[in-house]
Amino acid sequence: MKNNKYLALIAFTGLLTFVSCKKDKVTEPEAETPVTQTPAYTVPTSYNSFKNVDHTESTTIIGMLSEMSTEIAKGTGVGSAMVPTPLDATHLKNLFSNQGGQFMTNAAYNASGFQIKSNCLASSQTDLESYLDTLVKVSNSGTLAASGIAGLGLSKDATPKRYLLTSGGVNYSQIFFKNIMCDLVLNQITKRVTDNSLDNSASVTGKNYTAMEHNWDVAFGYYSVPDSFPIVKTPLKYWGSYSNQVDAGLGCNKIMMDAFLKGRAAISNKDMDTKNAQAAIIVSELDRMTAGAVVQELNEIQTAIGANDVVKMVSAVTECKGFVMSMQNNKNAGRIITDAQILTMLGYFPANLWTITSTDLNNIKALIASVYGFTPAQLLIL
Protein backbone atom coordinates (compact mmCIF):
# COMPACT_ATOMS: atom_id res chain seq x y z
CA MET A 1 0.00 0.00 0.00
CA LYS A 2 2.84 2.28 0.95
CA ASN A 3 4.53 1.43 -2.34
CA ASN A 4 1.41 2.42 -4.25
CA LYS A 5 1.27 5.76 -2.48
CA TYR A 6 4.96 6.28 -3.19
CA LEU A 7 4.49 5.55 -6.91
CA ALA A 8 1.50 7.89 -7.09
CA LEU A 9 3.53 10.66 -5.50
CA ILE A 10 6.30 10.19 -8.05
CA ALA A 11 3.81 10.27 -10.92
CA PHE A 12 2.17 13.44 -9.57
CA THR A 13 5.55 15.14 -9.15
CA GLY A 14 6.49 14.23 -12.72
CA LEU A 15 3.24 15.67 -13.97
CA LEU A 16 3.93 18.95 -12.23
CA THR A 17 7.39 19.04 -13.74
CA PHE A 18 5.97 18.39 -17.23
CA VAL A 19 3.40 21.17 -16.84
CA SER A 20 6.10 23.49 -15.56
CA CYS A 21 8.35 22.72 -18.54
CA LYS A 22 5.54 23.27 -21.01
CA LYS A 23 4.79 26.62 -19.41
CA ASP A 24 8.45 27.68 -19.68
CA LYS A 25 8.39 27.09 -23.47
CA VAL A 26 5.61 29.59 -24.15
CA THR A 27 7.13 32.33 -26.36
CA GLU A 28 6.41 36.01 -25.97
CA PRO A 29 4.86 37.90 -28.93
CA GLU A 30 7.50 39.46 -31.26
CA ALA A 31 7.87 43.19 -31.00
CA GLU A 32 6.30 45.02 -33.96
CA THR A 33 8.68 46.65 -36.43
CA PRO A 34 8.14 50.40 -36.24
CA VAL A 35 6.63 51.81 -39.41
CA THR A 36 8.54 54.74 -40.93
CA GLN A 37 6.12 57.53 -41.58
CA THR A 38 6.61 59.69 -44.66
CA PRO A 39 6.80 63.27 -43.43
CA ALA A 40 3.95 65.52 -44.45
CA TYR A 41 5.08 68.47 -46.53
CA THR A 42 3.91 70.69 -49.35
CA VAL A 43 5.45 70.60 -52.83
CA PRO A 44 5.52 74.14 -54.24
CA THR A 45 4.55 75.09 -57.79
CA SER A 46 7.60 77.29 -58.43
CA TYR A 47 11.29 76.72 -57.72
CA ASN A 48 11.71 80.17 -56.18
CA SER A 49 9.53 78.98 -53.29
CA PHE A 50 12.68 77.30 -51.96
CA LYS A 51 14.40 80.17 -50.14
CA ASN A 52 17.91 78.70 -49.94
CA VAL A 53 18.65 78.06 -53.62
CA ASP A 54 22.09 78.72 -55.08
CA HIS A 55 22.82 77.40 -58.59
CA THR A 56 25.44 79.99 -59.51
CA GLU A 57 27.80 77.29 -60.75
CA SER A 58 25.50 75.87 -63.40
CA THR A 59 24.01 79.18 -64.51
CA THR A 60 27.53 80.59 -64.90
CA ILE A 61 28.61 77.66 -67.06
CA ILE A 62 25.46 77.95 -69.19
CA GLY A 63 26.29 81.66 -69.61
CA MET A 64 29.83 80.75 -70.68
CA LEU A 65 28.42 78.40 -73.30
CA SER A 66 26.17 81.18 -74.59
CA GLU A 67 29.17 83.48 -75.03
CA MET A 68 31.05 80.71 -76.82
CA SER A 69 28.08 80.30 -79.15
CA THR A 70 28.12 84.04 -79.89
CA GLU A 71 31.83 83.94 -80.67
CA ILE A 72 31.44 80.93 -82.97
CA ALA A 73 28.59 82.65 -84.81
CA LYS A 74 31.02 85.39 -85.84
CA GLY A 75 32.53 82.86 -88.22
CA THR A 76 29.34 83.02 -90.30
CA GLY A 77 29.12 86.82 -90.39
CA VAL A 78 28.72 89.88 -88.20
CA GLY A 79 27.54 93.44 -88.72
CA SER A 80 25.04 94.75 -91.22
CA ALA A 81 27.05 93.29 -94.09
CA MET A 82 27.32 89.93 -92.32
CA VAL A 83 31.03 89.71 -93.06
CA PRO A 84 32.45 86.41 -91.72
CA THR A 85 35.25 86.67 -89.16
CA PRO A 86 37.76 83.82 -89.30
CA LEU A 87 37.69 82.02 -85.96
CA ASP A 88 40.69 81.58 -83.70
CA ALA A 89 41.24 78.16 -82.11
CA THR A 90 43.26 79.51 -79.18
CA HIS A 91 40.52 81.98 -78.28
CA LEU A 92 37.77 79.36 -78.42
CA LYS A 93 39.78 76.86 -76.38
CA ASN A 94 40.55 79.53 -73.80
CA LEU A 95 36.82 80.19 -73.47
CA PHE A 96 36.27 76.43 -73.17
CA SER A 97 38.77 76.15 -70.29
CA ASN A 98 38.31 79.70 -68.91
CA GLN A 99 41.94 80.68 -69.42
CA GLY A 100 43.43 84.12 -70.09
CA GLY A 101 40.43 86.28 -69.21
CA GLN A 102 38.71 85.76 -72.57
CA PHE A 103 35.09 86.38 -71.53
CA MET A 104 33.95 89.87 -72.51
CA THR A 105 30.14 89.82 -72.36
CA ASN A 106 30.30 89.03 -68.66
CA ALA A 107 33.82 89.62 -67.38
CA ALA A 108 32.85 88.13 -64.00
CA TYR A 109 33.05 84.70 -65.63
CA ASN A 110 36.83 85.04 -65.87
CA ALA A 111 37.26 85.12 -62.09
CA SER A 112 34.40 82.75 -61.28
CA GLY A 113 36.58 79.69 -60.78
CA PHE A 114 34.26 77.72 -63.08
CA GLN A 115 34.96 76.36 -66.56
CA ILE A 116 33.13 74.45 -69.25
CA LYS A 117 35.85 71.90 -69.99
CA SER A 118 36.33 70.46 -66.50
CA ASN A 119 32.58 69.88 -66.14
CA CYS A 120 32.45 67.79 -69.33
CA LEU A 121 33.10 64.07 -69.28
CA ALA A 122 36.86 63.57 -69.13
CA SER A 123 36.62 61.06 -71.98
CA SER A 124 35.04 63.62 -74.32
CA GLN A 125 37.16 66.72 -73.67
CA THR A 126 39.74 66.00 -76.38
CA ASP A 127 37.02 65.29 -78.96
CA LEU A 128 35.23 68.53 -78.12
CA GLU A 129 38.41 70.53 -78.66
CA SER A 130 39.02 68.75 -81.96
CA TYR A 131 35.55 69.81 -83.12
CA LEU A 132 36.55 73.42 -82.44
CA ASP A 133 39.77 72.94 -84.46
CA THR A 134 37.81 71.68 -87.48
CA LEU A 135 35.31 74.52 -87.17
CA VAL A 136 38.12 77.08 -87.16
CA LYS A 137 39.67 75.49 -90.24
CA VAL A 138 36.39 75.74 -92.16
CA SER A 139 35.91 79.38 -91.08
CA ASN A 140 39.27 80.24 -92.63
CA SER A 141 38.47 78.60 -96.00
CA GLY A 142 37.05 81.78 -97.57
CA THR A 143 34.78 79.83 -99.90
CA LEU A 144 31.10 79.01 -100.26
CA ALA A 145 30.17 75.49 -99.20
CA ALA A 146 29.03 72.76 -101.56
CA SER A 147 29.32 69.00 -101.70
CA GLY A 148 33.07 68.35 -101.67
CA ILE A 149 33.89 71.98 -100.78
CA ALA A 150 34.23 73.29 -97.21
CA GLY A 151 33.06 76.81 -96.53
CA LEU A 152 30.14 79.07 -95.70
CA GLY A 153 26.74 77.61 -96.56
CA LEU A 154 23.72 79.85 -97.21
CA SER A 155 20.16 78.61 -96.92
CA LYS A 156 17.41 79.55 -99.40
CA ASP A 157 15.44 81.63 -96.90
CA ALA A 158 14.62 85.24 -97.80
CA THR A 159 17.21 86.18 -95.18
CA PRO A 160 19.60 83.26 -95.59
CA LYS A 161 20.68 81.30 -92.55
CA ARG A 162 24.43 80.77 -92.51
CA TYR A 163 26.42 77.68 -91.58
CA LEU A 164 30.07 76.65 -91.58
CA LEU A 165 30.12 73.29 -93.38
CA THR A 166 32.91 70.84 -94.11
CA SER A 167 33.31 69.30 -97.56
CA GLY A 168 31.24 66.41 -96.22
CA GLY A 169 28.46 68.75 -95.07
CA VAL A 170 29.23 68.61 -91.33
CA ASN A 171 28.41 71.69 -89.26
CA TYR A 172 30.94 71.32 -86.43
CA SER A 173 29.32 74.09 -84.43
CA GLN A 174 26.30 71.80 -84.11
CA ILE A 175 28.45 68.73 -83.46
CA PHE A 176 30.16 70.61 -80.62
CA PHE A 177 27.00 71.92 -78.96
CA LYS A 178 24.89 68.79 -79.40
CA ASN A 179 27.62 66.77 -77.72
CA ILE A 180 27.86 69.41 -74.98
CA MET A 181 24.14 68.73 -74.40
CA CYS A 182 25.09 65.25 -73.20
CA ASP A 183 28.77 65.36 -72.28
CA LEU A 184 28.21 68.32 -69.96
CA VAL A 185 24.57 69.24 -69.33
CA LEU A 186 22.80 65.86 -69.26
CA ASN A 187 25.57 64.14 -67.34
CA GLN A 188 25.88 66.94 -64.79
CA ILE A 189 22.13 66.83 -64.15
CA THR A 190 21.99 63.06 -63.79
CA LYS A 191 25.16 62.86 -61.68
CA ARG A 192 23.88 65.45 -59.25
CA VAL A 193 20.29 64.29 -58.82
CA THR A 194 21.37 60.67 -58.22
CA ASP A 195 24.19 61.43 -55.76
CA ASN A 196 23.15 60.13 -52.33
CA SER A 197 26.62 60.40 -50.79
CA LEU A 198 26.23 64.04 -49.79
CA ASP A 199 25.34 65.20 -46.29
CA ASN A 200 21.71 66.17 -45.87
CA SER A 201 21.66 66.33 -42.08
CA ALA A 202 23.00 69.84 -41.56
CA SER A 203 23.68 73.02 -43.49
CA VAL A 204 26.98 73.56 -45.23
CA THR A 205 29.21 75.77 -43.08
CA GLY A 206 28.30 79.40 -43.66
CA LYS A 207 25.32 78.51 -45.87
CA ASN A 208 21.64 77.91 -45.24
CA TYR A 209 21.39 74.79 -47.39
CA THR A 210 22.60 71.22 -47.07
CA ALA A 211 25.10 69.75 -49.54
CA MET A 212 22.38 67.60 -51.09
CA GLU A 213 19.97 70.52 -51.48
CA HIS A 214 22.72 72.52 -53.17
CA ASN A 215 23.62 69.69 -55.54
CA TRP A 216 19.98 69.34 -56.61
CA ASP A 217 19.75 73.10 -57.18
CA VAL A 218 22.86 73.08 -59.39
CA ALA A 219 21.21 70.32 -61.44
CA PHE A 220 18.08 72.45 -61.82
CA GLY A 221 20.25 75.36 -62.98
CA TYR A 222 21.62 73.15 -65.75
CA TYR A 223 18.06 72.42 -66.92
CA SER A 224 17.99 76.15 -67.86
CA VAL A 225 14.33 77.00 -67.41
CA PRO A 226 12.55 79.75 -65.42
CA ASP A 227 11.53 79.07 -61.80
CA SER A 228 7.86 78.93 -62.86
CA PHE A 229 8.36 76.73 -65.93
CA PRO A 230 6.35 75.59 -67.86
CA ILE A 231 3.90 78.42 -67.13
CA VAL A 232 6.75 80.82 -67.94
CA LYS A 233 8.73 79.66 -70.97
CA THR A 234 11.36 82.35 -71.47
CA PRO A 235 14.28 82.34 -71.35
CA LEU A 236 15.12 78.74 -72.26
CA LYS A 237 18.52 77.30 -73.15
CA TYR A 238 19.94 73.91 -74.07
CA TRP A 239 17.81 71.15 -72.50
CA GLY A 240 15.25 73.70 -71.36
CA SER A 241 14.80 74.76 -74.98
CA TYR A 242 14.67 71.22 -76.36
CA SER A 243 12.33 70.13 -73.58
CA ASN A 244 9.90 72.75 -74.80
CA GLN A 245 10.46 71.89 -78.46
CA VAL A 246 9.56 68.20 -78.02
CA ASP A 247 6.92 68.76 -75.34
CA ALA A 248 4.01 68.50 -77.79
CA GLY A 249 4.99 64.90 -78.48
CA LEU A 250 6.34 63.83 -75.09
CA GLY A 251 4.70 66.03 -72.45
CA CYS A 252 8.12 66.34 -70.85
CA ASN A 253 7.89 69.93 -69.58
CA LYS A 254 5.53 69.13 -66.71
CA ILE A 255 7.13 65.76 -66.00
CA MET A 256 10.57 67.31 -65.59
CA MET A 257 9.46 70.35 -63.59
CA ASP A 258 7.24 68.32 -61.26
CA ALA A 259 10.14 65.94 -60.60
CA PHE A 260 12.55 68.78 -59.83
CA LEU A 261 10.08 70.43 -57.46
CA LYS A 262 8.99 67.24 -55.71
CA GLY A 263 12.57 65.95 -55.40
CA ARG A 264 13.82 69.22 -53.89
CA ALA A 265 10.96 69.32 -51.38
CA ALA A 266 11.67 65.70 -50.49
CA ILE A 267 15.34 66.43 -49.81
CA SER A 268 14.48 69.31 -47.49
CA ASN A 269 12.08 67.03 -45.61
CA LYS A 270 14.49 64.08 -45.42
CA ASP A 271 12.22 61.92 -47.60
CA MET A 272 14.87 59.99 -49.52
CA ASP A 273 12.51 57.46 -51.09
CA THR A 274 10.61 60.23 -52.86
CA LYS A 275 13.84 62.05 -53.75
CA ASN A 276 15.25 58.90 -55.39
CA ALA A 277 12.01 58.27 -57.28
CA GLN A 278 12.07 61.81 -58.71
CA ALA A 279 15.75 61.50 -59.65
CA ALA A 280 14.93 58.33 -61.61
CA ILE A 281 12.17 60.20 -63.47
CA ILE A 282 14.57 63.01 -64.44
CA VAL A 283 17.24 60.58 -65.68
CA SER A 284 14.73 58.59 -67.71
CA GLU A 285 13.06 61.67 -69.15
CA LEU A 286 16.37 63.17 -70.34
CA ASP A 287 17.02 59.98 -72.28
CA ARG A 288 13.54 60.10 -73.81
CA MET A 289 14.01 63.80 -74.65
CA THR A 290 17.24 63.01 -76.50
CA ALA A 291 15.39 60.46 -78.61
CA GLY A 292 12.63 63.02 -79.22
CA ALA A 293 15.22 65.58 -80.33
CA VAL A 294 16.60 63.09 -82.88
CA VAL A 295 13.11 62.67 -84.35
CA GLN A 296 12.52 66.42 -84.36
CA GLU A 297 15.71 66.96 -86.37
CA LEU A 298 14.65 64.21 -88.78
CA ASN A 299 11.39 66.08 -89.38
CA GLU A 300 13.32 69.32 -90.00
CA ILE A 301 15.51 67.50 -92.52
CA GLN A 302 12.42 66.32 -94.40
CA THR A 303 11.06 69.89 -94.41
CA ALA A 304 14.35 71.19 -95.87
CA ILE A 305 14.31 68.46 -98.52
CA GLY A 306 10.75 69.46 -99.44
CA ALA A 307 11.94 73.05 -99.85
CA ASN A 308 14.88 71.88 -101.96
CA ASP A 309 17.20 73.62 -99.49
CA VAL A 310 20.26 71.38 -99.47
CA VAL A 311 22.37 73.63 -97.24
CA LYS A 312 19.72 73.77 -94.53
CA MET A 313 19.23 70.04 -94.94
CA VAL A 314 22.85 69.09 -94.28
CA SER A 315 23.04 71.37 -91.23
CA ALA A 316 19.93 69.67 -89.82
CA VAL A 317 21.45 66.28 -90.61
CA THR A 318 24.46 67.34 -88.54
CA GLU A 319 22.22 68.29 -85.61
CA CYS A 320 20.52 64.92 -85.83
CA LYS A 321 23.84 63.08 -85.98
CA GLY A 322 25.17 65.17 -83.08
CA PHE A 323 22.33 64.01 -80.86
CA VAL A 324 22.85 60.38 -81.88
CA MET A 325 26.59 60.72 -81.20
CA SER A 326 25.86 62.19 -77.77
CA MET A 327 23.80 59.13 -76.81
CA GLN A 328 27.02 57.12 -76.68
CA ASN A 329 28.25 59.20 -73.76
CA ASN A 330 25.06 58.86 -71.75
CA LYS A 331 26.10 55.93 -69.57
CA ASN A 332 23.32 56.38 -67.02
CA ALA A 333 21.08 53.52 -65.92
CA GLY A 334 17.99 55.29 -67.26
CA ARG A 335 19.14 55.06 -70.90
CA ILE A 336 16.99 52.69 -72.92
CA ILE A 337 18.89 52.46 -76.20
CA THR A 338 21.90 50.13 -76.41
CA ASP A 339 25.39 50.89 -77.72
CA ALA A 340 24.80 48.49 -80.60
CA GLN A 341 21.61 50.29 -81.62
CA ILE A 342 23.39 53.65 -81.49
CA LEU A 343 26.14 52.32 -83.76
CA THR A 344 23.49 51.02 -86.15
CA MET A 345 21.93 54.49 -86.33
CA LEU A 346 25.29 56.17 -86.88
CA GLY A 347 25.83 53.76 -89.76
CA TYR A 348 22.82 55.24 -91.53
CA PHE A 349 24.61 58.61 -91.85
CA PRO A 350 26.79 58.60 -95.02
CA ALA A 351 30.36 59.92 -94.90
CA ASN A 352 29.18 62.75 -97.13
CA LEU A 353 26.04 64.16 -95.51
CA TRP A 354 25.11 65.95 -98.75
CA THR A 355 24.18 62.49 -100.12
CA ILE A 356 21.87 61.28 -97.34
CA THR A 357 18.69 59.62 -98.64
CA SER A 358 15.10 59.33 -97.48
CA THR A 359 15.78 55.64 -96.85
CA ASP A 360 18.59 56.55 -94.43
CA LEU A 361 16.32 58.98 -92.60
CA ASN A 362 13.43 56.51 -92.40
CA ASN A 363 15.75 53.83 -91.02
CA ILE A 364 16.90 56.14 -88.23
CA LYS A 365 13.33 57.14 -87.38
CA ALA A 366 12.11 53.53 -87.41
CA LEU A 367 14.86 52.42 -85.03
CA ILE A 368 14.24 55.27 -82.59
CA ALA A 369 10.48 54.67 -82.70
CA SER A 370 10.86 50.96 -81.99
CA VAL A 371 13.27 51.45 -79.09
CA TYR A 372 11.31 54.24 -77.38
CA GLY A 373 7.81 53.18 -78.34
CA PHE A 374 6.98 56.42 -80.14
CA THR A 375 3.59 56.28 -81.84
CA PRO A 376 2.99 57.47 -85.42
CA ALA A 377 1.20 60.52 -83.97
CA GLN A 378 4.20 61.37 -81.78
CA LEU A 379 6.58 61.00 -84.71
CA LEU A 380 4.58 63.58 -86.65
CA ILE A 381 4.48 66.29 -83.98
CA LEU A 382 7.95 65.96 -82.47
Buried (B, 14 or more C-beta within 10 A) or exposed (E): EEEEEEEEEEEEEEEEEEEEEEEEEEEEEEEEEEEEEEEEEEBBEBBEBBEEBBBEBBBBBBBBBBBBBEBBBBBBBEEEEEEBBEBBBEBBBBBBBBEEEBBEEEEEBBEBEBBBBEBBBEEBBEBBBEBBEBBBBBBBBEEEBBBEEBBBBBBEEEEBBBBBBBBBBBBBBBBBBBBBBBBBBBBBBBBBBBBEEBEBEEBBEEEEBBBBBBBBBBBBBBBBBBBBBBEEBEEBBBBBBBBBBBBBBBEBBEBBBBBBBBBBBBBBBEBEEBBBBBBBBBBBBBBBBBBBBBBBBBBBBBEBBEEEBBBBBBBBBBBBBBBBBBBBBBEBEBBEBEEEBBEBBBEBBBEBBBEBEEEBBEBBBEBBBEBBEBEEEBBEEB
